[in-house]
Amino acid sequence: MKIKFILLFTAIFLNLKLFAQRDTIPINTNWKFAVDLKGVGITQNWSTKDLPEAISVNLPHTWNVETATQNHYGWGWYSYTLKVPANWKNKNVILQFGAINHTSKIYVNGKQIAENIGDGFNQIKVNLNGEINYGKSNVITVAVNNDYSEKKVPFSNSFDWANDGGIIRKVALIVSGKPTANYIHVEPKLDLTNNNGHLKIKLGFDKPAGNLQYEVKITEDNQTTHNTVFSKILKPSWQGNEAITEVDLAKVNPWHFDFPNLYKVQVKVMLGNKAVDEVTTSIGFKDLQMKEGQIFLNGEPVKLMGTEWTAGSDPNYGFAEPDSIIIKHCKMLKAVNSIFTRMHFQQDELFYDFCDRNGILVQQEIPLWGPETPASADVNKIALQQLERMVNNFYNHSSIFSWAVGNELRGRDADVKEMIAGLMKRTADLDKTRMKAYVSNTLTSSFINHKNFVPDGASQGDYLMMNEYGGSWWQVPIAKISNYLDSIHMSYPDKPLIISEFGLCEPNFKGGDERRINDLVYHMAVFESKAFVQGAIYFDLTDYRTHYPGTSDTTKFKRRIHGVYDMYGKAKPSMKVLRELSSPLEVQVANVLNPEKKAPIPVTIFGSIGLPQHIVKGYKIYVSSRTDNWITQKPQDLPTLNPGQEIKMKLEKDYEGKAVITVVRPNGYVASQQEL
């Protein structure tokens, strides 16, 4: 009887879902997979038959973490049997892939309906309208190739990360009424004089519809309250195929990396009085500007500090990371005080949602990487397509403040600079609300006082990004790093300088974690001595998997030992050093005659004047007996602390024994931890 009730409830639930304005239906289990070692699948028409010697897999999936196929760079095939309800004939049906690395052909019932060339990390949407048999079973087949093609970005084998092939992210069907919104782009604007907010809400359609209207509802999302701040039916205006409406909100709570306030924007698409589609996104109101060589967040001068994570580095998963592994690494970023990061290639939507909700600013890049990359027509075409997809897919994420168009290209060569300039221009056309950048490793090749000086490609961005490896990849005396930075500032005095990478890479450079710590401390000291250095990103969070030469490991374990954690997330001693250097405050403990006694602990706390630098507000201090039990203790409030300000406190210790002092951010992450 119980089983019958469950089946009846399930049937009712599924039936109700068919009447929703929009359903997102995951299809990630029970796919069939076959490796195509000889590359014969296309000529033998595998799309029209059962895949030979297929195994069942769940998505995300890559064959490059499996023992038998970890060194296979070529074709792999996937298939999925989908039962399509008859009433979907009047619906809009989209097949959405989180990412397929890197080139793919997509078939329905043996017919190729889409092709993706050379884009391994962007979301792909395929319209199934008219391509599926309604009321019947349909077979979706995907052929994937991850060879080192010259028709992809990153170009050939120029990149320094893993090359895992497969359907590496989740897949879903999006079913809605018609007309369907192809996207929602929301542009939030913060008025710094009164904290009022303004929203421009843009929905893209295949063609204009004159009798369209919106039911717009805006609510506080991740805040302590969840108030509805706006609810109204609005008539949009049309600009081409975009239906646009605007909303004013009074006294919004701004987005800040310690207070990442978000608002949920729900738009129900009404055709006359009938709801046909519904789209939802979350946004934050912030004002981030770079002016007069400084960074300002919501009017406050700030300096940024963070760490980069190279995804796909756990050998158990590779690029086919489940949600739990993505979140694990995001929390590791926060554990080392990251309020800033950059991503060499596009990530799962979940990563940006975490950054939105936990306070990490992101420079998001297309993976145009390495001096081997030519400024060819093929590369430029694929890069432009990746850029357009990237901006469209991630447009609403408040954490993303900048789009970047490449890393370590030949930034002094005329043909590459022309390609960078074209990508920069397209970036500005696609999104006028964010900044743009290019990450250089050639800024130190020539300075303004040199004969025939020509500006580096990085100068075309809104700020300068430079990878700095003095004492390792740069074979110069480390004392010369300071001079190089001064020369860059002299050459581009109006541009804020951000160090986009620094760190120690083993096995290319020996010395272990002890050298990594020394390298970290020295480089940070140099950066913090330069007022014009407005930010820095440590590379890397973890040791990371790579196909690149120069490593001693083999197969899926081939790696760069570059992180403050190992590939599996185990912290090294350098992790705590990075955390403290990346803290917005510094805790100094006065001499304690007997730390074992039950007595107040005198401390002095300074607001950081190095990297990072911002107002410290809403932080709490705990005194505990161990590093892992601070949350069980009663906190003391830390007064608001400005950069350079000094506060003296006596921390109450209500037990006997040694003490650990832990300072915690408003969003619950440890900002500093000192053991007496």
C-alpha positions as CSV (number, residue, x, y, z in Angstrom):
1,M,0.0,0.0,0.0
2,K,2.8,2.4,0.9
3,I,4.5,1.8,-2.5
4,K,1.3,2.5,-4.4
5,F,0.9,5.8,-2.5
6,I,4.5,6.8,-3.4
7,L,3.9,6.0,-7.0
8,L,0.6,7.9,-7.1
9,F,2.3,11.0,-5.4
10,T,5.1,10.8,-7.9
11,A,2.8,10.7,-10.8
12,I,0.8,13.7,-9.5
13,F,4.0,15.7,-8.9
14,L,5.4,15.0,-12.4
15,N,2.0,15.9,-13.9
16,L,2.0,19.2,-12.0
17,K,5.5,20.0,-13.3
18,L,4.3,19.9,-16.8
19,F,2.1,22.9,-16.2
20,A,4.9,25.1,-14.7
21,Q,6.0,28.1,-16.8
22,R,9.6,26.7,-16.9
23,D,11.0,23.4,-15.7
24,T,14.7,22.5,-15.5
25,I,15.0,18.7,-15.6
26,P,18.4,17.2,-14.8
27,I,19.4,14.2,-17.0
28,N,22.7,13.1,-15.6
29,T,22.2,9.4,-14.7
30,N,22.3,6.3,-16.9
31,W,24.2,7.6,-19.9
32,K,26.1,5.1,-22.1
33,F,29.7,5.8,-22.9
34,A,32.1,4.2,-25.4
35,V,35.7,5.2,-26.0
36,D,36.6,5.5,-29.7
37,L,40.3,4.6,-29.6
38,K,40.6,4.3,-33.4
39,G,38.5,7.3,-34.2
40,V,36.1,5.4,-36.4
41,G,32.8,6.4,-34.8
42,I,31.8,9.0,-37.3
43,T,32.6,7.0,-40.4
44,Q,30.9,4.0,-39.0
45,N,27.8,6.0,-38.0
46,W,27.8,5.3,-34.3
47,S,25.2,8.0,-33.9
48,T,22.6,5.7,-35.6
49,K,23.2,2.6,-33.5
50,D,23.9,1.3,-30.0
51,L,27.4,2.3,-28.9
52,P,29.9,-0.7,-29.1
53,E,31.1,-2.1,-25.7
54,A,29.4,0.8,-23.9
55,I,29.4,1.2,-20.2
56,S,26.9,3.1,-18.0
57,V,28.2,6.4,-16.6
58,N,26.8,9.3,-14.7
59,L,27.5,12.9,-15.6
60,P,29.7,14.9,-15.2
61,H,32.2,12.4,-16.7
62,T,35.7,12.3,-18.2
63,W,37.6,9.3,-19.4
64,N,41.0,10.8,-18.5
65,V,40.7,9.8,-14.9
66,E,40.1,6.1,-15.7
67,T,43.1,3.8,-15.7
68,A,42.5,2.3,-19.2
69,T,41.9,5.6,-20.9
70,Q,43.7,8.3,-18.9
71,N,46.1,9.0,-21.8
72,H,43.5,8.9,-24.6
73,Y,43.2,12.2,-26.5
74,G,40.7,11.7,-29.3
75,W,37.0,10.7,-29.6
76,G,34.6,9.4,-26.9
77,W,30.9,8.8,-27.4
78,Y,27.8,9.3,-25.1
79,S,24.2,8.3,-25.6
80,Y,21.0,8.8,-23.6
81,T,17.5,7.6,-24.2
82,L,14.9,10.3,-23.4
83,K,11.1,9.7,-23.2
84,V,9.5,12.9,-24.5
85,P,5.9,13.6,-23.3
86,A,3.4,14.2,-26.1
87,N,2.4,17.6,-24.8
88,W,5.9,19.0,-25.1
89,K,5.0,19.6,-28.8
90,N,3.7,23.0,-27.8
91,K,6.6,23.7,-25.5
92,N,10.0,25.2,-26.0
93,V,12.6,22.5,-25.3
94,I,16.3,23.3,-24.8
95,L,19.1,20.8,-24.2
96,Q,21.7,22.5,-22.0
97,F,25.2,21.2,-21.5
98,G,27.3,22.7,-18.7
99,A,30.4,22.1,-20.8
100,I,31.8,19.5,-23.3
101,N,35.6,19.5,-23.6
102,H,36.4,20.5,-26.2
103,T,34.8,19.7,-29.7
104,S,31.5,17.9,-30.1
105,K,28.8,16.8,-32.5
106,I,25.3,16.4,-31.0
107,Y,22.8,14.1,-32.6
108,V,19.1,13.3,-32.0
109,N,17.8,10.0,-33.4
110,G,20.9,9.7,-35.6
111,K,20.6,13.2,-37.1
112,Q,23.3,15.8,-36.3
113,I,21.6,18.9,-35.0
114,A,24.5,20.9,-33.5
115,E,28.3,21.2,-33.5
116,N,30.6,22.8,-31.0
117,I,34.2,23.5,-32.2
118,G,37.1,24.2,-29.8
119,D,35.1,25.5,-26.8
120,G,35.6,23.2,-23.8
121,F,34.4,25.2,-20.9
122,N,31.3,27.3,-21.8
123,Q,27.7,26.3,-21.4
124,I,26.1,25.1,-24.7
125,K,22.4,25.3,-25.4
126,V,20.8,23.2,-28.2
127,N,17.2,23.9,-29.3
128,L,15.3,20.6,-29.7
129,N,12.1,22.1,-31.1
130,G,11.0,20.0,-34.1
131,E,14.0,17.7,-33.7
132,I,12.4,15.2,-31.3
133,N,9.6,12.7,-31.6
134,Y,6.9,13.7,-29.1
135,G,5.2,11.0,-27.1
136,K,8.1,8.6,-27.9
137,S,11.6,7.6,-26.8
138,N,14.4,9.6,-28.4
139,V,18.2,8.9,-28.4
140,I,20.6,11.8,-27.8
141,T,24.1,11.0,-28.9
142,V,27.2,13.2,-28.3
143,A,30.6,12.6,-29.9
144,V,33.4,14.4,-28.0
145,N,37.0,15.0,-29.1
146,N,39.8,16.3,-26.8
147,D,42.8,16.0,-29.1
148,Y,45.4,18.8,-29.3
149,S,43.6,20.6,-32.1
150,E,44.7,23.9,-33.6
151,K,41.1,24.7,-34.0
152,K,40.3,25.4,-30.4
153,V,41.0,27.8,-27.6
154,P,43.3,27.2,-25.8
155,F,45.3,26.6,-29.0
156,S,46.7,23.0,-29.4
157,N,48.8,22.1,-26.3
158,S,49.8,25.6,-25.3
159,F,48.0,25.5,-21.9
160,D,49.2,24.5,-18.4
161,W,46.3,22.5,-17.0
162,A,44.7,19.1,-17.6
163,N,43.2,18.0,-20.9
164,D,40.3,15.9,-19.7
165,G,37.8,15.0,-22.4
166,G,34.1,14.3,-22.0
167,I,30.8,15.8,-20.9
168,I,32.5,17.4,-18.0
169,R,29.6,19.3,-16.5
170,K,25.9,18.6,-15.7
171,V,23.2,18.4,-18.4
172,A,19.6,19.5,-18.2
173,L,16.4,19.9,-20.3
174,I,14.8,23.3,-20.0
175,V,11.1,23.2,-20.9
176,S,8.9,26.3,-21.1
177,G,6.0,27.9,-22.8
178,K,6.2,30.1,-25.8
179,P,7.5,32.7,-26.4
180,T,10.5,31.8,-24.4
181,A,13.1,34.1,-22.9
182,N,16.5,33.0,-24.3
183,Y,18.2,34.9,-21.4
184,I,17.8,37.4,-18.7
185,H,20.4,40.1,-18.2
186,V,20.0,42.4,-15.2
187,E,22.1,45.5,-14.8
188,P,22.1,46.8,-11.2
189,K,23.3,50.3,-10.4
190,L,24.0,51.7,-6.9
191,D,23.6,55.3,-6.1
192,L,26.4,56.0,-3.6
193,T,24.7,59.2,-2.3
194,N,21.7,57.4,-0.8
195,N,22.1,53.7,-1.4
196,N,19.2,53.6,-3.8
197,G,19.3,51.0,-6.5
198,H,18.3,50.9,-10.1
199,L,17.7,47.8,-12.2
200,K,17.6,47.4,-16.0
201,I,16.0,44.1,-16.7
202,K,16.6,42.7,-20.3
203,L,15.0,39.5,-21.7
204,G,16.1,38.2,-25.1
205,F,13.6,36.6,-27.4
206,D,13.7,35.2,-30.9
207,K,11.5,38.0,-32.1
208,P,9.4,40.9,-30.6
209,A,5.9,40.2,-29.2
210,G,3.7,43.3,-28.9
211,N,1.3,42.1,-26.2
212,L,4.1,40.9,-23.8
213,Q,4.2,42.0,-20.2
214,Y,6.2,41.1,-17.1
215,E,5.2,40.2,-13.6
216,V,8.3,41.3,-11.7
217,K,9.0,40.3,-8.1
218,I,12.2,41.3,-6.3
219,T,13.1,39.8,-2.8
220,E,16.0,39.9,-0.5
221,D,17.9,36.7,-1.2
222,N,20.7,35.7,1.2
223,Q,20.1,38.4,3.8
224,T,18.9,38.1,7.4
225,T,15.4,39.1,6.2
226,H,13.7,38.0,3.0
227,N,11.5,40.9,2.4
228,T,9.8,41.5,-0.9
229,V,11.0,44.9,-2.1
230,F,9.1,45.1,-5.4
231,S,6.2,43.4,-7.0
232,K,4.4,44.7,-10.0
233,I,3.2,44.0,-13.6
234,L,5.2,46.0,-16.1
235,K,5.0,46.6,-19.8
236,P,8.5,46.3,-21.4
237,S,9.9,48.4,-24.3
238,W,11.6,46.7,-27.2
239,Q,15.1,47.2,-28.5
240,G,15.5,44.7,-31.3
241,N,14.7,41.3,-29.8
242,E,15.3,42.5,-26.2
243,A,12.3,43.4,-24.0
244,I,13.5,45.9,-21.4
245,T,12.0,47.3,-18.3
246,E,13.5,49.3,-15.4
247,V,12.9,49.3,-11.7
248,D,13.9,51.7,-8.9
249,L,14.5,50.5,-5.3
250,A,15.0,52.6,-2.2
251,K,17.8,52.0,0.3
252,V,19.2,48.7,-0.9
253,N,21.9,46.8,1.0
254,P,25.1,46.9,-1.1
255,W,27.2,43.9,-2.1
256,H,30.6,43.8,-0.4
257,F,33.0,40.9,0.1
258,D,32.2,40.9,3.8
259,F,28.5,41.6,3.3
260,P,27.6,39.9,0.0
261,N,24.0,41.0,-0.1
262,L,21.9,39.6,-3.0
263,Y,18.5,40.2,-4.4
264,K,16.4,37.6,-6.2
265,V,14.8,38.9,-9.4
266,Q,11.9,36.8,-10.7
267,V,10.3,37.7,-14.0
268,K,7.1,35.9,-15.1
269,V,6.6,36.4,-18.8
270,M,2.9,37.1,-19.6
271,L,1.4,36.9,-23.1
272,G,-1.7,38.9,-22.4
273,N,-2.9,37.5,-19.1
274,K,-1.3,34.0,-19.6
275,A,2.0,33.1,-18.0
276,V,4.2,31.4,-20.6
277,D,7.7,31.5,-19.1
278,E,9.5,32.4,-15.9
279,V,13.1,33.3,-15.4
280,T,14.9,34.0,-12.1
281,T,18.4,35.3,-11.2
282,S,20.2,36.8,-8.3
283,I,22.1,40.1,-8.4
284,G,23.9,42.4,-6.0
285,F,24.3,46.2,-6.0
286,K,27.9,47.4,-6.0
287,D,29.9,50.2,-7.4
288,L,33.5,49.1,-8.3
289,Q,35.7,51.7,-10.0
290,M,39.3,52.1,-10.8
291,K,40.3,55.8,-10.9
292,E,43.5,57.8,-10.3
293,G,45.4,54.5,-9.9
294,Q,43.2,53.2,-7.1
295,I,40.3,50.7,-6.7
296,F,37.1,51.9,-5.0
297,L,34.3,49.5,-3.8
298,N,31.1,51.4,-3.0
299,G,33.2,54.6,-2.6
300,E,35.7,53.0,-0.2
301,P,39.4,52.8,-1.4
302,V,40.4,49.1,-1.2
303,K,43.2,46.9,-2.1
304,L,42.5,43.3,-3.1
305,M,44.2,40.0,-2.2
306,G,43.3,36.5,-3.3
307,T,44.3,33.1,-4.6
308,E,43.5,31.2,-7.8
309,W,42.2,27.7,-8.0
310,T,43.0,25.5,-11.0
311,A,39.9,23.3,-11.4
312,G,40.2,19.7,-12.4
313,S,43.1,19.0,-10.1
314,D,41.7,16.1,-7.9
315,P,42.9,12.9,-9.7
316,N,39.7,11.2,-8.6
317,Y,37.5,13.5,-10.6
318,G,39.5,15.6,-13.0
319,F,37.3,18.1,-14.9
320,A,34.2,16.0,-14.0
321,E,33.9,17.6,-10.6
322,P,30.7,17.0,-8.7
323,D,29.1,19.9,-6.8
324,S,30.6,18.7,-3.5
325,I,34.2,19.0,-4.9
326,I,33.5,22.5,-6.4
327,I,32.1,23.7,-3.0
328,K,35.0,22.2,-1.1
329,H,37.6,24.1,-3.2
330,C,35.5,27.3,-2.9
331,K,35.6,27.0,0.9
332,M,39.3,26.5,0.7
333,L,39.6,29.8,-1.2
334,K,37.8,31.5,1.6
335,A,40.0,29.6,4.2
336,V,43.0,31.5,2.8
337,N,41.1,34.9,3.0
338,S,40.4,35.2,-0.7
339,I,38.3,38.2,-1.6
340,F,39.6,38.2,-5.1
341,T,40.5,35.6,-7.8
342,R,40.9,35.1,-11.5
343,M,39.9,32.0,-13.5
344,H,41.9,31.0,-16.6
345,F,38.9,29.2,-18.0
346,Q,35.1,29.2,-17.5
347,Q,33.8,27.3,-14.5
348,D,30.5,25.6,-13.5
349,E,27.8,28.1,-12.6
350,L,28.0,26.8,-9.1
351,F,31.4,28.4,-8.6
352,Y,30.2,31.9,-9.5
353,D,27.1,31.5,-7.3
354,F,29.4,30.6,-4.4
355,C,31.5,33.7,-5.1
356,D,28.4,35.8,-5.3
357,R,27.1,34.6,-1.9
358,N,30.4,34.4,-0.1
359,G,32.3,37.5,-1.2
360,I,34.9,36.8,-3.8
361,L,35.5,39.2,-6.7
362,V,36.3,37.4,-10.0
363,Q,38.2,38.3,-13.1
364,Q,36.8,35.8,-15.6
365,E,38.9,35.0,-18.7
366,I,38.7,33.1,-21.9
367,P,41.4,30.4,-22.1
368,L,43.5,32.2,-24.8
369,W,46.8,31.1,-23.3
370,G,50.5,30.9,-24.1
371,P,53.0,32.4,-26.5
372,E,52.5,29.5,-29.0
373,T,49.0,30.9,-29.7
374,P,48.9,32.4,-33.2
375,A,46.7,35.4,-34.1
376,S,45.1,33.4,-36.8
377,A,41.6,33.7,-38.2
378,D,40.5,30.3,-36.6
379,V,41.8,31.2,-33.2
380,N,40.3,34.7,-33.3
381,K,36.9,33.3,-34.4
382,I,36.8,30.7,-31.7
383,A,38.0,33.2,-29.0
384,L,35.2,35.6,-30.0
385,Q,32.6,32.9,-29.8
386,Q,33.9,31.9,-26.4
387,L,33.8,35.5,-25.2
388,E,30.2,36.0,-26.4
389,R,29.0,32.8,-24.7
390,M,30.9,33.5,-21.5
391,V,29.5,37.1,-21.1
392,N,26.0,36.0,-22.0
393,N,26.0,33.0,-19.6
394,F,27.6,34.7,-16.6
395,Y,26.2,38.2,-17.1
396,N,24.2,38.4,-13.8
397,H,26.9,37.2,-11.4
398,S,27.8,40.1,-9.0
399,S,31.1,38.5,-8.2
400,I,32.4,39.1,-11.7
401,F,33.8,42.6,-12.0
402,S,35.9,42.1,-15.1
403,W,36.3,40.1,-18.3
404,A,39.8,39.2,-19.5
405,V,40.8,38.2,-23.1
406,G,44.0,36.2,-22.6
407,N,47.0,35.2,-20.6
408,E,50.7,35.3,-21.4
409,L,50.3,35.7,-25.2
410,R,53.0,37.5,-27.2
411,G,51.8,40.9,-25.8
412,R,54.5,42.9,-27.7
413,D,53.8,41.5,-31.1
414,A,51.7,43.6,-33.5
415,D,49.5,40.8,-34.7
416,V,48.7,39.6,-31.2
417,K,48.1,43.1,-29.9
418,E,45.7,43.6,-32.8
419,M,43.8,40.4,-31.8
420,I,43.8,41.6,-28.1
421,A,42.4,45.0,-29.2
422,G,39.6,43.4,-31.2
423,L,38.6,41.1,-28.3
424,M,38.7,44.1,-25.9
425,K,36.4,46.1,-28.2
426,R,34.0,43.2,-28.5
427,T,34.0,42.8,-24.6
428,A,33.0,46.5,-24.3
429,D,30.2,46.0,-26.8
430,L,28.9,43.0,-25.0
431,D,29.0,44.4,-21.5
432,K,29.4,48.1,-20.8
433,T,28.9,47.6,-17.0
434,R,32.2,45.8,-16.3
435,M,35.9,46.3,-16.9
436,K,38.2,44.5,-19.3
437,A,41.8,43.3,-19.0
438,Y,44.6,41.2,-20.5
439,V,47.1,39.3,-18.4
440,S,50.7,39.9,-19.4
441,N,54.1,38.4,-18.9
442,T,55.9,40.9,-21.1
443,L,55.4,44.2,-19.3
444,T,59.0,44.1,-18.1
445,S,60.4,43.6,-21.7
446,S,60.5,47.3,-22.4
447,F,59.9,50.5,-20.5
448,I,59.0,54.1,-21.5
449,N,62.7,55.3,-21.2
450,H,63.8,52.7,-23.7
451,K,64.4,53.6,-27.3
452,N,61.5,52.9,-29.6
453,F,59.2,51.9,-26.7
454,V,55.9,50.4,-27.7
455,P,53.2,49.8,-25.0
456,D,52.5,46.3,-24.0
457,G,49.2,44.6,-24.9
458,A,48.1,44.8,-21.3
459,S,47.9,48.6,-21.6
460,Q,44.7,48.2,-23.6
461,G,42.9,47.1,-20.5
462,D,41.3,49.2,-17.8
463,Y,44.1,48.2,-15.5
464,L,47.4,46.3,-15.7
465,M,47.6,42.6,-14.9
466,M,51.1,41.0,-14.7
467,N,52.3,37.5,-13.8
468,E,55.4,38.0,-11.6
469,Y,57.9,35.2,-11.0
470,G,61.1,37.0,-10.0
471,G,63.6,34.4,-8.7
472,S,62.1,31.5,-10.5
473,W,60.7,31.7,-14.0
474,W,62.3,35.2,-14.2
475,Q,66.0,34.4,-13.8
476,V,66.9,37.8,-12.2
477,P,68.1,38.7,-8.7
478,I,65.0,38.9,-6.5
479,A,66.1,42.4,-5.3
480,K,65.4,43.6,-8.9
481,I,61.6,42.9,-8.6
482,S,61.1,46.2,-6.9
483,N,62.9,48.1,-9.7
484,Y,60.8,46.3,-12.3
485,L,57.6,47.3,-10.6
486,D,58.7,50.9,-10.4
487,S,59.6,50.9,-14.1
488,I,56.2,49.5,-15.0
489,H,54.5,52.2,-12.9
490,M,56.6,54.9,-14.6
491,S,55.6,53.5,-18.0
492,Y,51.9,53.4,-17.3
493,P,51.4,55.8,-14.4
494,D,47.6,56.1,-14.8
495,K,46.9,52.4,-14.7
496,P,46.4,50.5,-11.4
497,L,48.8,47.5,-11.3
498,I,47.5,44.1,-10.1
499,I,49.8,41.1,-9.7
500,S,47.9,38.4,-11.4
501,E,50.1,35.5,-10.4
502,F,53.1,34.8,-8.2
503,G,54.3,31.7,-6.3
504,L,56.7,28.8,-6.4
505,C,56.4,26.0,-8.9
506,E,57.8,22.6,-8.2
507,P,59.3,20.4,-9.5
508,N,60.7,23.0,-11.9
509,F,62.2,24.9,-8.9
510,K,63.3,23.0,-5.8
511,G,63.1,23.8,-2.2
512,G,59.8,22.4,-1.0
513,D,57.2,24.2,1.1
514,E,59.9,26.0,3.1
515,R,61.0,27.8,0.0
516,R,57.4,28.4,-0.9
517,I,56.9,30.2,2.4
518,N,60.1,32.3,1.9
519,D,59.1,33.2,-1.6
520,L,55.6,34.2,-0.5
521,V,56.7,36.4,2.4
522,Y,59.4,38.1,0.3
523,H,57.1,38.9,-2.7
524,M,54.3,40.1,-0.5
525,A,56.7,42.5,1.2
526,V,57.7,43.9,-2.1
527,F,54.1,44.3,-3.3
528,E,53.0,45.9,-0.1
529,S,55.8,48.5,-0.3
530,K,54.3,49.9,-3.6
531,A,51.3,52.2,-3.2
532,F,50.4,51.6,-6.9
533,V,50.1,47.8,-6.5
534,Q,46.4,47.6,-5.9
535,G,46.0,43.8,-5.7
536,A,47.6,40.4,-5.9
537,I,46.6,36.9,-6.6
538,Y,48.6,33.9,-5.3
539,F,49.0,31.0,-7.6
540,D,48.0,28.4,-6.7
541,L,45.4,27.1,-4.2
542,T,46.3,23.5,-4.8
543,D,48.9,21.4,-6.6
544,Y,47.3,21.0,-10.0
545,R,47.1,18.4,-12.8
546,T,48.6,19.3,-16.1
547,H,49.7,17.7,-19.4
548,Y,52.5,20.3,-19.7
549,P,56.1,19.2,-19.8
550,G,58.6,19.6,-16.9
551,T,56.8,17.4,-14.4
552,S,58.1,14.1,-13.1
553,D,54.7,12.4,-12.6
554,T,52.9,10.3,-15.1
555,T,49.3,9.7,-16.3
556,K,46.5,11.4,-14.5
557,F,48.9,12.3,-11.6
558,K,51.1,14.5,-13.8
559,R,51.1,17.8,-11.8
560,R,52.7,21.1,-10.9
561,I,53.4,21.3,-7.2
562,H,52.3,24.9,-6.9
563,G,49.8,25.0,-4.1
564,V,49.4,25.7,-0.4
565,Y,47.2,22.5,-0.5
566,D,48.0,19.2,-2.2
567,M,45.8,17.8,-5.0
568,Y,43.4,16.2,-2.6
569,G,43.0,19.3,-0.4
570,K,45.4,18.6,2.4
571,A,46.9,21.8,3.8
572,K,50.6,22.4,3.8
573,P,52.3,24.7,6.3
574,S,52.3,27.5,3.7
575,M,48.5,27.6,3.8
576,K,48.4,29.3,7.3
577,V,51.1,31.7,6.2
578,L,49.1,32.7,3.1
579,R,46.0,33.0,5.3
580,E,47.7,35.5,7.7
581,L,49.3,37.5,4.9
582,S,45.9,37.7,3.2
583,S,44.1,38.9,6.3
584,P,42.8,42.5,6.5
585,L,44.0,42.8,10.0
586,E,47.1,41.8,12.1
587,V,46.8,40.5,15.6
588,Q,49.8,41.0,17.9
589,V,49.8,39.5,21.4
590,A,51.7,41.2,24.2
591,N,54.0,39.2,26.5
592,V,51.9,36.8,28.6
593,L,53.8,35.8,31.8
594,N,51.9,32.6,32.1
595,P,49.6,31.6,29.2
596,E,48.4,28.6,31.2
597,K,46.5,30.8,33.7
598,K,43.0,31.9,33.6
599,A,43.5,35.6,32.9
600,P,42.7,38.3,30.3
601,I,45.0,38.3,27.3
602,P,46.3,41.8,26.1
603,V,46.3,42.1,22.3
604,T,46.9,44.9,19.8
605,I,45.1,44.7,16.5
606,F,46.1,46.7,13.4
607,G,44.1,47.3,10.2
608,S,46.2,46.2,7.3
609,I,47.9,48.9,5.3
610,G,49.3,46.3,2.8
611,L,47.3,43.7,0.8
612,P,44.4,43.4,1.3
613,Q,43.3,46.8,2.6
614,H,39.7,47.7,3.6
615,I,37.5,48.7,6.5
616,V,37.1,45.8,9.0
617,K,33.5,45.8,10.3
618,G,31.4,43.3,12.1
619,Y,34.2,40.9,12.9
620,K,34.3,38.8,16.1
621,I,37.2,37.4,18.3
622,Y,37.2,34.1,20.0
623,V,39.5,32.6,22.6
624,S,39.7,28.8,22.7
625,S,41.9,25.9,23.8
626,R,42.4,24.5,20.3
627,T,42.3,25.7,16.7
628,D,39.2,23.7,15.9
629,N,36.9,24.5,18.8
630,W,36.7,28.3,18.7
631,I,33.0,28.2,17.6
632,T,32.0,26.8,21.0
633,Q,33.3,29.8,22.8
634,K,31.6,33.1,23.5
635,P,32.8,35.8,21.1
636,Q,33.8,39.4,21.7
637,D,32.9,42.1,19.1
638,L,35.9,43.7,17.3
639,P,35.3,47.5,17.0
640,T,35.3,48.8,13.4
641,L,38.9,49.0,12.3
642,N,40.2,51.3,9.5
643,P,43.4,50.5,7.5
644,G,46.4,51.6,9.6
645,Q,44.3,52.0,12.8
646,E,45.4,50.4,16.0
647,I,43.1,48.9,18.7
648,K,44.2,47.5,22.1
649,M,41.9,44.9,23.7
650,K,41.9,42.5,26.6
651,L,40.4,39.2,25.6
652,E,38.6,37.3,28.3
653,K,39.9,33.8,28.9
654,D,37.6,31.8,31.2
655,Y,39.6,28.6,31.4
656,E,43.1,27.5,32.3
657,G,45.5,26.3,29.6
658,K,47.1,27.5,26.4
659,A,45.1,29.8,24.2
660,V,44.2,30.2,20.5
661,I,42.9,33.6,19.3
662,T,40.6,33.4,16.3
663,V,39.2,36.4,14.4
664,V,36.1,35.7,12.2
665,R,34.5,37.6,9.4
666,P,30.8,38.5,9.4
667,N,30.1,35.7,7.0
668,G,31.7,33.1,9.2
669,Y,35.2,32.6,7.7
670,V,38.4,32.7,9.7
671,A,40.3,35.9,9.0
672,S,43.2,35.2,11.4
673,Q,44.2,32.6,14.0
674,Q,47.1,32.9,16.4
675,E,48.3,30.2,18.8
676,L,49.9,31.5,22.0
